[in-house]
Amino acid sequence: MSVAALLEARADDGRPGLRSADDGRAWTWREVVAECASRAAWMDGRREQGRPVHVGVLLDNTPELVFLLGGAALSGSVVVALNPTRSAAELAGDAERADCDLVLTSPRYAKTAAELGLPVLDVEDGGYRALLAPFDGSPLPDTADLGDGTLLMLIFTSGTSGRPRAVRVTHRKVVVPGVMLAERMLSAESVVYCPMPLFHSGAVMAAYAPALAAGAELVLRGRFSASAFLPDVRAHGCTYLHYVGKALSYVLATPAAEDDADNPVQFAFGNEAAPLEQKTFGERYGCFVIDGYGSTETAISLVPDPFGPSGSIGKLADAIAILDPATGERCPPAAFDEAGRLANGDEAIGELVNTGDLGLFDGYYNEDAPDRLRDGMYWSGDLAYADADGYVFFAGRDADRLRVDGENFGAAQVERVLAELPGVRQLAVYGVPDAASGDQVMLAIAADGFDPEAFAGYLRGRADLSPKWPPRYVRVVRELPATASNKILKRRLVKDGWRTDDPVWWRPGRDLDYRPMTARDAAALRAEFERSGRLHLLEGSG
């Protein structure tokens, strides 16, 4: 099955297909497919020496982006999803690595697009419409040569821990999750709300694809807005919501009302929401929240069991294992103490690996992946542990592994314990170097202030907080740095460490006695690193 085949199945469908929540414009599926056919004819005319055109798109969630995606699917062309949150210099490198032939953009990003060194078309300009006019009314092309392995898109990884890579998104990579989600949660009468950016894989595979597969209406919000969520879903009758990262926490931060649950949403599907956020969102808005595990590569997918333990991201499936990255051996099941804390983190925490095949991962474009593909297996770079029943718990990225006083643990474990901190809009836990050896725990919070006594009291009241987990440093910010899909940029926080202009509180000793870090404190710490021969760790991260 191909995306082209899904579109062809909608060619005579007169039911609602696409709507813009920003301006109210709407199309039936029949009209959507017709628009896609015109883009396909235009793209096909730009082929050179048989090579499909690579169309870079620097756009918010606009209907035009859906038409371009469909045009690429019908013509065998390739849409290159460029991330507008990156700088012009970074985007120029991305576009070059992805072999972009031209860039389509809007006035919002016109200045950035002009710096990429490629031909640029403004999709809101009359000239663009004139360019497409000769192709209006084009019939559906012959798609017999398109298969499930045909390249459809290049989508860059989030880059939360390094340089983004262009992932090859084939037709099957879109169809398989789209059909699966449509069968489980949608019907032709459903309405899919898509506020997450279509230049990331989540929105393509978990919003666009299931809407297309089910023949459900797709409602686009140009850019995510927490305050627009409830008005949008009520106004357009949305029954299914896709989210990524901290989106649920942003919505939960809006003022609560007694009638919040009076809305049509039945399912919220996404990934990387904290367990407490999932529970609170479901209760407040009266829907099922299903938080799965996945990445742009989609080599490993886990779907949570609603009857499984709280915080689990799913159950180990065939060929999915947790391996010790140093030895390649399977990690033993997790053991827990009487307070529910992981008691054997050194042994139980390992890397999620697909030992059988590559799942839906078709490789990176123009780039090898020795850090991901080893010995015929896919190594995700994500840390996890599993209980005796095979239920998996996320423990952070490979860069999120901390070693404090000889104890190994994942940042996500600490974040789960700190999730209920009062007055905190967002938080992130990460490791910074210790002057002697290993790491120290650092916490960044988005809050209006910091009460050291209340914070220490919270820590003392948590029986599930390991003695090694209380943060050594606490950075207080207005907002945490994040990608457009609301994933926190921990690499930026790690790079800053405690050397930042933001307020930083710390505890010099073992007691939970937090005080503001002064310039004298910072100088003394630097001298301590220098004495121990570990100054390079500070200089390398700064």
Long-range contacts (C-beta under 8 A, 24 or more apart in sequence): 1-148, 1-171, 1-172, 1-175, 1-179, 2-73, 2-143, 2-146, 2-147, 2-148, 2-150, 2-171, 2-172, 2-175, 3-69, 3-70, 3-73, 3-152, 3-171, 3-174, 3-175, 3-209, 3-212, 4-73, 4-74, 4-143, 4-146, 4-171, 5-143, 6-175, 6-178, 6-212, 6-213, 7-33, 7-36, 7-70, 7-73, 7-74, 7-212, 8-33, 8-140, 8-143, 9-215, 10-212, 10-215, 11-140, 13-215, 15-188, 15-215, 15-217, 16-191, 16-217, 17-215, 17-217, 17-218, 18-63, 18-66, 18-217, 18-218, 18-220, 19-217, 19-218, 19-219, 19-220, 19-236, 20-62, 20-63, 20-219, 20-220, 20-222, 21-193, 21-219, 21-220, 21-221, 21-222, 21-228, 21-232, 21-235, 21-236, 22-220, 22-221, 22-222, 25-63, 27-63, 29-215, 32-66, 32-67, 32-70, 33-70, 33-140, 34-137, 35-67, 35-70, 36-66, 36-67, 36-69, 36-70, 36-71, 36-73, 36-74, 37-71, 37-74, 37-138, 37-139, 37-140, 37-141, 38-67, 38-71, 38-132, 38-135, 38-136, 38-137, 38-138, 39-67, 39-68, 39-70, 39-71, 39-72, 39-74, 39-75, 39-132, 39-135, 40-70, 40-71, 40-72, 40-73, 40-74, 40-75, 40-77, 40-138, 40-140, 40-141, 41-75, 41-135, 41-138, 41-141, 42-71, 42-131, 42-132, 42-135, 43-71, 43-72, 43-75, 43-77, 44-75, 44-76, 44-77, 44-141, 45-135, 46-101, 52-76, 52-77, 52-78, 52-151, 53-77, 53-78, 53-101, 53-102, 54-78, 54-80, 54-98, 54-99, 54-100, 54-101, 54-154, 55-79, 55-80, 55-100, 55-101, 55-102, 55-103, 55-104, 56-80, 56-82, 56-95, 56-98, 56-100, 56-101, 56-102, 56-103, 56-104, 56-116, 56-118, 57-81, 57-82, 57-103, 57-104, 57-105, 57-199, 58-82, 58-84, 58-91, 58-103, 58-104, 58-105, 58-106, 58-109, 58-112, 58-113, 59-84, 59-104, 59-105, 59-106, 59-109, 59-123, 59-199, 60-84, 60-106, 60-108, 60-197, 60-222, 60-223, 61-194, 61-195, 61-196, 61-197, 61-198, 61-203, 61-220, 61-221, 61-222, 61-223, 62-106, 62-123, 62-220, 62-222, 63-220, 64-104, 64-123, 65-198, 66-198, 66-208, 66-218, 66-220, 68-104, 69-152, 69-153, 69-198, 69-204, 69-208, 72-152, 72-153, 73-146, 73-152, 73-171, 74-140, 74-141, 74-143, 75-141, 76-143, 76-145, 76-146, 76-150, 78-151, 78-152, 78-153, 78-154, 79-152, 79-153, 79-154, 80-153, 80-154, 80-166, 81-153, 81-154, 81-155, 81-156, 81-198, 81-199, 81-200, 82-156, 82-199, 83-156, 83-159, 83-164, 83-197, 83-199, 83-200, 83-483, 83-484, 84-108, 84-109, 84-112, 84-199, 84-484, 85-483, 85-484, 86-159, 86-164, 87-112, 88-112, 88-115, 88-116, 89-115, 91-116, 92-116, 92-117, 94-156, 94-164, 94-166, 97-166, 97-365, 97-366, 97-367, 98-154, 98-166, 98-365, 98-366, 99-365, 99-366, 104-128, 146-171, 147-171, 148-172, 148-175, 149-362, 153-204, 154-365, 155-199, 155-200, 155-201, 155-204, 155-296, 156-199, 156-296, 157-295, 157-296, 157-297, 158-200, 158-296, 158-483, 158-485, 158-487, 159-483, 160-397, 160-483, 160-487, 160-488, 160-489, 160-490, 160-491, 161-381, 161-397, 161-398, 161-399, 161-490, 161-491, 162-491, 165-364, 165-367, 165-369, 166-364, 166-365, 166-366, 166-367, 167-201, 167-296, 167-297, 167-361, 167-363, 167-364, 167-365, 168-362, 168-363, 168-364, 168-365, 169-201, 169-204, 169-362, 170-362, 172-360, 173-205, 173-298, 173-360, 173-362, 174-204, 174-205, 174-208, 174-209, 175-209, 175-213, 176-360, 177-205, 177-206, 177-209, 177-210, 177-298, 177-301, 177-360, 178-205, 178-208, 178-209, 178-210, 178-212, 178-213, 179-209, 179-210, 179-213, 181-206, 181-209, 181-210, 181-213, 181-269, 182-209, 182-210, 182-211, 182-213, 182-214, 182-216, 185-210, 185-240, 185-266, 185-267, 185-269, 185-290, 186-210, 186-211, 186-213, 186-214, 186-216, 186-239, 186-240, 187-214, 187-216, 188-214, 188-215, 188-216, 189-216, 190-214, 190-216, 190-217, 190-239, 190-240, 191-216, 191-217, 191-219, 191-236, 191-237, 191-238, 191-239, 191-240, 191-264, 192-216, 192-217, 192-218, 192-219, 192-238, 192-239, 192-240, 192-242, 193-219, 193-221, 193-232, 193-233, 193-236, 193-238, 193-240, 193-241, 193-242, 193-265, 194-218, 194-219, 194-220, 194-221, 194-242, 195-221, 195-223, 195-224, 195-225, 195-228, 195-229, 195-232, 195-241, 195-242, 195-243, 195-247, 196-224, 196-242, 196-243, 196-244, 196-247, 196-270, 196-485, 197-223, 197-224, 197-484, 197-485, 199-484, 200-244, 200-296, 200-484, 200-485, 201-295, 201-296, 201-298, 202-242, 202-244, 202-270, 202-271, 202-294, 202-485, 203-242, 203-244, 205-298, 206-242, 206-269, 206-270, 207-242, 210-240, 216-240, 224-250, 224-486, 226-250, 226-251, 226-253, 226-254, 227-254, 229-254, 230-254, 230-260, 230-263, 230-285, 233-263, 233-264, 233-265, 234-263, 234-264, 237-264, 238-264, 238-265, 239-264, 239-265, 239-266, 239-267, 240-265, 240-266, 240-267, 240-268, 240-269, 241-265, 241-267, 241-268, 241-269, 241-270, 241-287, 242-268, 242-269, 242-270, 243-268, 243-269, 243-270, 243-273, 244-270, 244-271, 244-272, 244-485, 244-486, 244-487, 245-272, 245-273, 245-482, 245-483, 245-485, 245-486, 245-487, 245-488, 246-272, 246-273, 246-426, 246-482, 246-486, 246-487, 246-488, 247-273, 247-486, 248-273, 248-277, 248-278, 248-281, 248-289, 249-273, 249-274, 249-277, 249-425, 249-426, 250-486, 251-281, 252-277, 252-280, 252-281, 252-284, 253-425, 256-284, 260-284, 260-285, 260-286, 261-285, 261-286, 262-286, 272-487, 274-415, 274-416, 274-419, 275-310, 275-311, 275-416, 275-419, 276-416, 276-419, 276-420, 277-419, 279-310, 293-352, 293-382, 293-392, 293-394, 295-380, 295-382, 297-359, 297-360, 297-361, 297-372, 297-378, 297-380, 298-359, 298-360, 298-361, 299-354, 299-358, 299-359, 299-360, 299-361, 299-372, 299-378, 299-380, 300-352, 300-353, 300-354, 300-359, 300-378, 300-380, 301-359, 301-360, 302-392, 305-391, 308-391, 309-387, 309-391, 311-393, 311-416, 312-387, 312-391, 312-392, 312-393, 313-384, 313-392, 313-393, 313-394, 314-391, 314-392, 315-389, 315-390, 315-391, 315-392, 316-386, 316-390, 316-392, 318-356, 319-354, 319-355, 319-356, 319-357, 320-352, 320-353, 320-354, 320-355, 321-352, 321-353, 321-355, 322-348, 322-349, 322-350, 322-351, 322-352, 322-353, 322-384, 322-385, 322-386, 322-392, 323-350, 323-351, 323-353, 323-355, 323-379, 324-350, 324-351, 325-350, 325-351, 325-379, 325-398, 328-375, 331-385, 331-386, 333-386, 333-387, 333-388, 334-385, 334-386, 334-387, 334-388, 334-393, 336-387, 339-463, 339-464, 340-463, 340-464, 341-464, 341-465, 341-466, 342-385, 342-409, 342-413, 342-466, 345-385, 345-407, 345-408, 345-409, 345-410, 345-413, 346-407, 346-408, 348-385, 348-386, 349-383, 349-384, 349-385, 349-395, 349-401, 349-408, 349-409, 349-410, 350-383, 350-384, 350-385, 351-379, 351-380, 351-381, 351-382, 351-383, 351-384, 351-398, 352-380, 352-382, 352-383, 352-384, 352-392, 353-377, 353-378, 353-379, 353-380, 354-378, 354-380, 383-410, 383-412, 397-490, 399-490, 399-491, 399-494, 400-429, 400-430, 400-431, 400-490, 401-431, 402-430, 402-431, 402-438, 402-439, 402-441, 403-431, 403-438, 403-439, 404-434, 404-438, 404-439, 404-440, 404-441, 404-468, 404-469, 405-438, 405-468, 406-438, 407-466, 407-468, 409-466, 409-468, 409-469, 411-490, 413-469, 414-441, 414-443, 414-465, 414-469, 414-471, 417-462, 417-464, 417-465, 417-469, 418-443, 421-445, 421-455, 421-458, 422-454, 422-458, 423-447, 423-448, 423-449, 425-479, 426-479, 426-480, 426-488, 427-480, 428-480, 428-488, 428-490, 428-493, 429-471, 430-490, 430-493, 430-494, 431-494, 432-472, 432-473, 432-494, 432-497, 432-498, 432-541, 433-497, 433-529, 433-534, 433-537, 433-538, 433-541, 435-525, 435-528, 435-529, 435-531, 435-532, 435-534, 436-532, 436-534, 440-472, 440-473, 441-468, 441-469, 441-470, 441-471, 441-472, 441-473, 442-471, 442-472, 442-473, 442-474, 442-475, 442-493, 442-497, 442-498, 443-471, 443-473, 443-474, 443-475, 444-474, 444-475, 444-476, 444-477, 444-480, 444-493, 445-474, 445-475, 445-476, 445-477, 446-477, 446-478, 446-479, 446-480, 447-476, 449-476, 450-474, 450-476, 450-503, 450-505, 452-505, 452-513, 452-514, 452-515, 455-514, 456-512, 456-513, 456-514, 459-512, 460-512, 470-507, 470-512, 472-506, 472-507, 473-497, 473-498, 473-504, 473-505, 473-506, 473-517, 474-504, 474-505, 474-506, 474-514, 475-500, 475-502, 475-503, 475-504, 476-502, 476-503, 476-504, 476-505, 477-502, 494-541, 495-541, 495-542, 496-542, 497-538, 497-541, 497-542, 498-522, 498-525, 499-538, 499-542
